[in-house]
């Protein structure tokens, strides 16, 4: 089973990634660029939140 802490971190990082992807498409970039930007944002947000949210 996945723990509550990891679930919250994953969900928050996913929301960040979707937001970045949507803003990238709204800016006029291609959907492929939005996926890449969203993936990078997800990775960064996940690592950041993992460090910030303690055990």
Steps between C-alpha positions, in 0.01 A plus 500: 500500500603854436528728801295812554808725484608371160142516371472867597838581347409316180164674471647846561777438247243375249295817544811710441580302185148535361507874569833546327386292204178697466681832519752381242224409255317826574821684413481353151761226522448152362345226714830310490677797657226515764556134590873556535447813711242321714731205554784724606268692733373173649853378571606830654185535708520141622861537613431838661190381685678183610767714666257755648237262637669315783452141603 
